């Protein structure tokens, strides 16, 4: 007996494109991005900037893709899929960043940039140049940045140790790029001895700057591989679904809190284990966030 197809959700005809590096262990990079998109319920594509040889113990080596091949991946996906949001992660080289900026110059949707510069084990994931013109060109296309504290310190050239210093640095960075509307700063590296984590959203509005923060309990777990990639992808996913920076920020924070809790008991890998994206269900989104 034939059955009628259900009418699609109005967001089902939109897609996110992740442009990032590949992690063969599945914990970070493109793999974490696609898992996040799927867990939250949006369709994701992927253009790879770099191949890496890594596992939960660390990054052994990186192999950047030729910039023109990165560009070809982006162009073909954008020519075919209804991409409304782009999330960028590991860039590899300044030349790749410049090629991405050129490919995205006329893109009219959201570009959420996660400035992946260094792995948690200290391995450099971005080959800098004297001026980093490619990186700055990419940031000129961005609407949202999602740095952690070390990344924000590197981008601003400042030693950041307190929430106030971090928010001031984010506010200054917000003024540096014309399309940049928001900086979502993850606070896991702030006051690491505290039992609470505070994340910040710094917004540029017509009425001026607005700062929103979200506090939640610090979860003790070794399974933190790919948290930055996952947060940025969650922000992009929820922004696609709801079209609102504040809502995307709060839901991304809650998503991370939930997934970290669900992952805490896993024993995958011998180092910093991965997140359990596959255990997440939308109904599991916890309300453990204090504004």
C-alpha positions as CSV (number, residue, x, y, z in Angstrom):
1,X,0.0,0.0,0.0
2,X,1.5,3.3,-1.1
3,X,2.0,6.0,1.5
4,X,2.4,9.7,1.1
5,X,5.7,11.3,2.0
6,X,5.6,13.7,4.9
7,X,6.0,17.4,4.0
8,X,9.6,18.4,4.6
9,X,10.6,20.7,7.4
10,X,11.2,24.3,6.1
11,X,14.8,24.0,7.1
12,X,15.4,20.6,5.4
13,X,16.1,22.4,2.1
14,X,19.0,24.3,3.6
15,X,22.5,22.9,4.2
16,X,25.7,23.7,6.0
17,X,29.1,23.3,4.4
18,X,32.0,22.6,6.7
19,X,35.5,23.6,5.3
20,X,38.0,22.0,7.6
21,X,40.7,19.4,8.1
22,X,40.2,15.6,8.4
23,X,40.7,13.7,11.6
24,X,41.0,9.9,10.9
25,X,40.2,9.1,14.5
26,X,36.8,10.8,14.1
27,X,37.0,13.1,17.1
28,X,37.6,16.5,15.6
29,X,37.6,18.3,12.2
30,X,35.3,17.4,9.4
31,X,34.2,14.2,11.1
32,X,33.1,16.0,14.3
33,X,31.4,18.7,12.2
34,X,29.3,16.2,10.2
35,X,28.4,14.3,13.4
36,X,27.2,17.5,15.0
37,X,25.1,18.5,12.1
38,X,23.5,15.1,12.0
39,X,22.9,15.0,15.8
40,X,21.1,18.4,15.7
41,X,19.2,17.6,12.5
42,X,20.7,19.6,9.6
43,X,22.3,18.5,6.4
44,X,26.0,18.9,6.1
45,X,28.6,18.9,3.3
46,X,32.3,18.9,3.7
47,X,35.3,20.4,1.8
48,X,38.6,19.2,3.1
49,X,41.5,21.6,3.6
50,X,44.1,19.2,5.2
51,X,44.7,15.6,5.8
52,X,46.0,14.8,9.3
53,X,47.6,11.7,10.9
54,X,46.3,11.8,14.4
55,X,44.5,10.0,17.2
56,X,43.4,10.8,20.7
57,X,47.0,10.9,21.8
58,X,47.9,13.8,19.5
59,X,48.6,15.0,15.9
60,X,51.6,13.3,14.2
61,X,51.6,15.2,10.9
62,X,49.5,17.4,8.6
63,X,49.2,17.4,4.8
64,X,47.6,20.6,3.4
65,X,45.5,20.2,0.2
66,X,46.4,22.3,-2.8
67,X,44.6,25.6,-2.5
68,X,43.1,25.3,-6.0
69,X,41.6,21.9,-5.1
70,X,40.1,23.3,-1.9
71,X,38.5,26.0,-4.0
72,X,37.2,23.5,-6.5
73,X,35.5,21.5,-3.7
74,X,33.8,24.7,-2.4
75,X,32.7,25.9,-5.8
76,X,31.1,22.6,-6.8
77,X,29.2,22.3,-3.5
78,X,27.9,25.9,-3.6
79,X,26.9,25.5,-7.2
80,X,24.7,22.4,-6.4
81,X,23.5,22.4,-2.8
82,X,21.3,25.1,-1.0
83,X,24.0,26.1,1.4
84,X,22.9,28.9,3.8
85,X,25.7,28.5,6.4
86,X,29.4,27.8,6.1
87,X,31.5,26.7,9.1
88,X,35.3,26.8,8.7
89,X,37.8,25.0,10.9
90,X,41.4,24.0,10.3
91,X,42.9,26.0,7.4
92,X,46.4,24.6,7.3
93,X,48.1,27.4,5.5
94,X,47.6,31.1,4.8
95,X,47.5,30.3,1.1
96,X,44.5,28.0,1.7
97,X,42.8,30.7,3.8
98,X,43.3,33.2,1.0
99,X,41.8,30.7,-1.6
100,X,38.8,30.2,0.7
101,X,38.3,33.9,1.1
102,X,38.3,34.4,-2.7
103,X,35.8,31.5,-3.2
104,X,33.5,32.9,-0.5
105,X,33.8,36.5,-1.5
106,X,30.2,36.6,-3.0
107,X,28.6,34.2,-0.6
108,X,25.6,35.9,1.0
109,X,24.9,33.5,3.8
110,X,26.4,33.0,7.3
111,X,30.1,32.2,7.7
112,X,31.0,30.9,11.1
113,X,34.8,30.7,11.5
114,X,36.4,28.6,14.2
115,X,40.0,29.9,14.2
116,X,41.8,26.6,14.6
117,X,45.5,27.5,15.0
118,X,47.0,24.9,17.3
119,X,46.0,21.5,18.5
120,X,45.5,20.8,22.1
121,X,48.8,18.9,22.2
122,X,50.6,22.0,20.9
123,X,51.0,20.9,17.2
124,X,50.7,23.9,14.9
125,X,47.8,23.6,12.6
126,X,48.2,26.8,10.7
127,X,51.4,27.8,8.8
128,X,51.6,31.5,9.4
129,X,53.2,34.1,7.1
130,X,54.6,37.5,8.0
131,X,51.3,39.3,7.4
132,X,48.7,36.4,7.4
133,X,46.9,38.2,4.5
134,X,44.9,35.0,3.7
135,X,43.7,34.6,7.2
136,X,42.6,38.3,7.5
137,X,40.9,38.0,4.1
138,X,38.9,35.0,5.3
139,X,37.9,36.9,8.5
140,X,36.7,39.7,6.3
141,X,34.1,37.4,5.0
142,X,33.1,36.0,8.4
143,X,29.9,36.9,10.3
144,X,30.8,35.0,13.5
145,X,34.0,33.9,15.1
146,X,34.1,31.1,17.8
147,X,37.6,31.2,19.4
148,X,38.7,29.7,22.7
149,X,40.9,31.7,25.0
150,X,44.3,30.7,23.6
151,X,43.0,31.4,20.0
152,X,41.7,34.8,21.1
153,X,45.0,35.6,22.7
154,X,46.9,34.7,19.6
155,X,44.6,36.7,17.3
156,X,44.8,39.8,19.5
157,X,48.4,39.5,20.6
158,X,47.4,39.9,24.2
159,X,48.0,37.9,27.4
160,X,44.5,37.1,28.6
161,X,43.9,35.7,32.1
162,X,40.5,37.0,33.3
163,X,37.0,37.1,31.8
164,X,37.1,40.9,31.7
165,X,40.3,40.9,29.7
166,X,38.9,38.2,27.3
167,X,35.7,40.1,26.7
168,X,37.6,43.4,26.1
169,X,39.8,41.6,23.6
170,X,36.8,40.0,21.8
171,X,35.2,43.4,21.7
172,X,38.3,44.9,20.1
173,X,38.5,42.1,17.6
174,X,34.9,42.5,16.6
175,X,35.7,46.0,15.3
176,X,38.4,44.8,13.0
177,X,36.3,43.1,10.4
178,X,33.4,44.6,8.5
179,X,31.0,41.7,8.3
180,X,31.7,40.4,11.8
181,X,28.6,40.5,13.9
182,X,29.4,38.3,16.8
183,X,32.2,36.5,18.7
184,X,31.2,33.4,20.7
185,X,34.0,32.9,23.2
186,X,34.2,29.5,24.9
187,X,35.4,29.8,28.4
188,X,36.8,26.4,29.3
189,X,40.4,27.8,29.6
190,X,39.3,30.7,31.9
191,X,39.7,30.0,35.7
192,X,40.4,26.4,35.0
193,X,40.3,25.6,38.8
194,X,36.8,26.8,39.1
195,X,33.9,24.4,39.2
196,X,32.0,26.6,36.8
197,X,32.5,27.6,33.2
198,X,31.4,30.9,31.7
199,X,31.0,31.3,27.9
200,X,30.5,34.7,26.3
201,X,28.7,36.1,23.2
202,X,29.8,39.5,22.2
203,X,27.4,41.1,19.7
204,X,27.7,44.1,17.4
205,X,24.3,45.8,17.1
206,X,23.1,49.1,15.7
207,X,22.5,50.2,19.3
208,X,26.0,49.3,20.3
209,X,27.8,46.3,21.8
210,X,25.9,43.7,23.8
211,X,27.4,40.9,25.9
212,X,25.6,37.8,26.9
213,X,27.1,35.1,29.1
214,X,26.1,31.6,30.0
215,X,27.4,29.7,33.1
216,X,27.4,26.0,33.6
217,X,29.1,23.4,35.8
218,X,32.6,22.3,34.7
219,X,32.5,18.6,33.8
220,X,35.5,16.6,34.8
221,X,36.3,14.3,31.8
222,X,39.2,13.3,29.6
223,X,36.9,13.1,26.6
224,X,37.3,16.6,25.2
225,X,38.8,15.9,21.8
226,X,37.0,18.1,19.2
227,X,35.1,20.4,21.6
228,X,36.0,23.5,19.6
229,X,34.9,22.0,16.3
230,X,31.7,20.7,17.8
231,X,30.8,24.0,19.4
232,X,31.2,26.0,16.2
233,X,29.3,23.4,14.3
234,X,26.5,23.4,16.9
235,X,26.3,27.2,16.7
236,X,26.0,27.1,12.9
237,X,23.4,24.3,13.1
238,X,21.2,26.1,15.6
239,X,21.6,29.4,13.7
240,X,20.3,27.7,10.6
241,X,17.3,26.3,12.5
242,X,16.5,29.5,14.4
243,X,18.2,32.4,12.7
244,X,19.2,34.1,15.9
245,X,22.6,34.6,17.4
246,X,21.6,34.5,21.0
247,X,19.5,31.4,20.6
248,X,22.2,29.7,18.6
249,X,24.8,30.5,21.3
250,X,22.6,29.3,24.2
251,X,21.6,26.1,22.5
252,X,25.2,25.4,21.4
253,X,26.3,25.8,25.0
254,X,23.6,23.5,26.2
255,X,24.4,21.0,23.4
256,X,28.1,20.9,24.5
257,X,27.1,20.5,28.1
258,X,24.9,17.6,27.3
259,X,27.3,15.8,25.0
260,X,30.2,16.3,27.4
261,X,28.1,14.7,30.2
262,X,27.0,11.8,27.9
263,X,30.7,11.3,26.9
264,X,32.2,11.4,30.3
265,X,32.0,7.6,30.9
266,X,33.3,6.5,27.5
267,X,36.7,4.7,27.2
268,X,37.6,5.4,23.6
269,X,41.3,6.0,22.8
270,X,44.3,6.2,25.1
271,X,44.5,10.0,25.3
272,X,41.9,12.8,25.1
273,X,38.9,10.8,24.1
274,X,36.2,11.9,21.6
275,X,32.7,13.2,22.2
276,X,29.8,10.9,22.0
277,X,27.8,12.8,19.3
278,X,26.1,9.5,18.4
279,X,24.5,9.4,21.9
280,X,22.8,12.8,21.6
281,X,19.1,13.1,21.0
282,X,17.3,16.4,20.7
283,X,15.1,15.6,23.6
284,X,18.2,15.2,25.8
285,X,19.1,18.9,25.6
286,X,19.6,19.8,29.2
287,X,18.7,23.0,30.9
288,X,21.8,23.5,33.0
289,X,22.7,26.9,31.7
290,X,22.6,30.0,33.9
291,X,22.3,33.4,32.2
